[in-house]
Amino acid sequence: MSRERFNVLVKRGKQAIAEDDTLLALVLFEDAARLSATPLVKSHLAYCLAREKKQFQKAIAMCLAAQQSDPGKSLHYLNLGKVYLEAGQKGRAIRAFRQGLKMERNQEIIDQLKRLGQRKPPPVASLPREHFLNRKLGVLLSRVGMR
């Protein structure tokens, strides 16, 4: 009976996330985690915690634990990337999404990357993207229409 209830909670939780109702999903995945804290449940619960309660450190730790317990699943990287986006860490989110695509093809990850857009390469490739010179040159080249 509890296994059946667990499956219903997970199914309804996934459906709530798909409908962008993360508050309901949070409640459902918390209940599911009490029955069985599988990597899938931890991963989804982490995203809901980040979105609803802004508990970013806890959510990141949960996603990383899910990745270690269940390596090779792109879903964990998708949720980790979404947590990073909620935390305002776009660069880390993109890295997580790309790493997830290396594991397996996931249309949701592809859609997330398309929404974020693709950045042009830095003007001075030998310097880090965040370097002062790259930032200023990029702005200047964009203004004069060469980028």
FENJORA-V520830 format. One record per backbone hydrogen bond with DSSP energy under -0.5 kcal/mol. CO is the residue of the C=O (numbers start at 1). NH is the residue of the N-H. Records with the same first field share a line. If there is no record, write none. Layout:
CO=NH  NH
//
This chain:
1=5
2=6
3=7
4=8
5=9
6=10
7=11
8=12
9=13
10=14
11=15
12=16
13=17
14=18
15=19
16=21
17=20
20=22
21=25
22=26
23=27
24=28
25=29
26=30
27=31
28=32
29=33
30=34
31=35
32=36
36=38
38=42
39=43
40=44
41=45
42=46
43=47
44=48
45=49
46=50
47=51
48=52  53
49=53  54  55
50=54
54=56
55=59
56=60
57=61
58=62
59=63
60=64
61=65
62=66
63=67
64=68
65=69
66=70
68=71
70=73
72=74
73=76  77
74=78
75=79
76=80
77=81
78=82
79=83
80=84
81=85
82=86
83=87
84=89
85=88
88=90
89=93
90=94
91=95
92=96
93=97
94=98
95=99
96=100
97=101
98=102
99=103
100=104
106=110
107=111
108=112
109=113
110=114
111=115
112=116
113=117
123=125
124=127
128=131
131=135
132=136
133=137
134=138
135=139
136=140
137=141
138=142
139=143
140=144
141=146  147
142=145
//
